[in-house]
Amino acid sequence: MKRRRKDRSKQKHRLRSIRSWLHSVDAKCTLVVLLGSLVLYAMFVAVSAPERYDVQVGTISRHTITATKDVVDEITTEERRQAAADAVEPTYHLKEGASEEVLATMASIFDEMRTVQQYGLTLRQDDEEETDVRTRTFSDSELEYARGLMNVFTPSNYQLTTLLRTSTEDFDTMVSTVTTAVENTLNTTIREGQVSQSIQTILQIVGYKVETSLFQNIVPSVLRASVKPNMVIEQEATEQSRQKAMDAVEPVTFLQGQNIVLEGERVTANQVAVIEALGLLDNNTIDWTIYLGTAIMLVITIGVLVVLMKLLVPYVLHDLRRLSVLMVVLCITTGLCAISVRFIGVYLSPVALGIMLLTALLGARVGVVGTFTLAMLASSLVMGSTTAYTTELVYVMLTSIISGVAAVFFLKGKPQRVRVILSGFLVAVLNLLTMIAVGLMTSTNLDAVMSNSLMCTASGVVSGIVAVGLQPVIETLFNLATPSKLLELGNPNQPLLRRLLLEAPGTYHHSIIVANLSEAAAEKIGANPLLARTGAYFHDIGKLKRPLYFKENQMGDNPHDRTDPYVSAAIVTTHTRDGLQLAQKYHLPPEIQQIIVEHHGDTPVMFFYHKALQQADGKPVDIADFRYDGTRPSTKESAIVMLADTIEAAVRSMPDPTPQAIERFIRKLVQGKLDDGQLNNSPLTLKDIDGICEAFATVLNGVFHERIEYPNVEVPERDLSAAEPAKTEKPAEEARQAEGEEEKQ
């Protein structure tokens, strides 16, 4: 029972963990990657899907059909291999006793034939009438008796007749001549498969010595019945030799891009087989290898993307918004490259477009990740294309990486949109140089090299122009805090800042000083200075709801003097929440909304807490009622704005803001935030905090610099009659002195 309960408990825990993960940001990020991968795969399939042709053996092709990948012509290759195998000489070995067996068989045949010949001689001697032996005929019984004398060799009637008519001298001559010729032939070997040739050779040797009828009727049959090879084929060794010869034949291969059939050409069987092997034959079959290879290549590319992000930008993997931007840019760029590869030209693929967008939208590190990912995607598209070659794959890979890295370096930290255009021209120049360099190394066709180089150059320019057009669209769709977007938000004519200037001028001035402090500190410690400055501009926009309840906007009357401290604290602490609502209404980026919420953390409003203590008459006062309901800073920029906001407001109240006093006061205020735990969630180090204090001191010393005390001197009235000449004849030296006085003021 206990074990069952434990198992059930474990299962419930697993189910809760799975449900929790499915509702987490990581699950959504995983879904984004999977959806992006499916979109990319669909594009790859669209590019890789080959055009099919209806061709048959013997018909005239209406198209020029090109190999979409390397393919072996199996029929032609097999024919060449068989021809090579047939050309191999067999391996022979001497068959023991074969020569003796041949001679023994021949001797037996000749002995039986001698018996028949002697029987014919007897018949001729018994003839009462003398007749010509060449015309002597024999009865059937005589022929049958003669046939019965032979067992080894079965002669025909005309052969028996020839033997019965033959004289002993002619027969002996035949036997000795044929036997000698066979012995000599056996000594020079008779190979298996060459018996007929050996017999013909023997016949040529004995033909002029043997009597004509015996040569024509007897000798060939005797040789065919007795002659056997004494050199037989060694099957195993011969097969090995044949196999080696077949293996040595190189497959007949149609390379990717090579024409298989030309338009107007008669189609052969081997061409049909090659077209079918490529999956180009219109026979309702599908070449699954293309789609399988595409899927594997895409999985590898996405794997490389994830690994690079883990190494360079791990936070992007857990940021749904940024990860969505990354996948959208990859899909847009890959789609445009697919259209270019399929319909326009491989060299016009705008790979640099995605690299520029990722660098401008998400930063240089993401740009580097995108460079290698898009290089792999574009190269894979070229591999799957029906019109591209291996050399083009190399071109695309090299130009993508070289120009991509250069574009990332050029755009790093420089958000102006004009630099995106300039980066397009930089990419164009690098593409041109790369193409020319590789072309000079690998090709002698300079016209083709220059043509391709110009297309690559055009792709760089087009990428820059399209990137400028797409960047603000993607920024708006995903509400990204890009450098360009932050610069636009920092414009004083931005609606919220304009309202702040008109409705809460004191808060506006305070925000300007905080922005200067924040930017200097962010630059000092390597944070995002543009985000810190822009966030500082908007950090107090919540005060627009009740501007007169904040000291910097008051003109003598202070409503808090007539307000309960609890209510006053609630009004003051609510400005972060009010600011968040305004930021959401005006669609400010989430990074700025985060600064608005976090710039006070959960610090207490000590002035009203102290006032509440004074009015409590000893009763306990909960300090939690006087704390901001925001979260503690979780980024460097939020922490910097918090410290800048605190220090700017406090330093303004210093009676004698000398440099030494300002620096001591800054460190005291920062130490207070540390002691209160407000910086516990931020990634700031002690070294960063020290740098922030130095930056704050430098800026504030410039704000509270010593001024010259001017003497009270009466200015005499101007002589109007001499005013014009004096103005025109004023010496240059006096003008320079006047300018110096203005600078001192």
Order of alpha helices (4+ residues) and beta strands (2+ residues): alpha-alpha-beta-beta-alpha-beta-alpha-alpha-alpha-alpha-alpha-alpha-alpha-beta-alpha-beta-beta-alpha-alpha-alpha-alpha-alpha-alpha-alpha-alpha-alpha-alpha-alpha-alpha-alpha-alpha-alpha-alpha-alpha-alpha-alpha-alpha-alpha
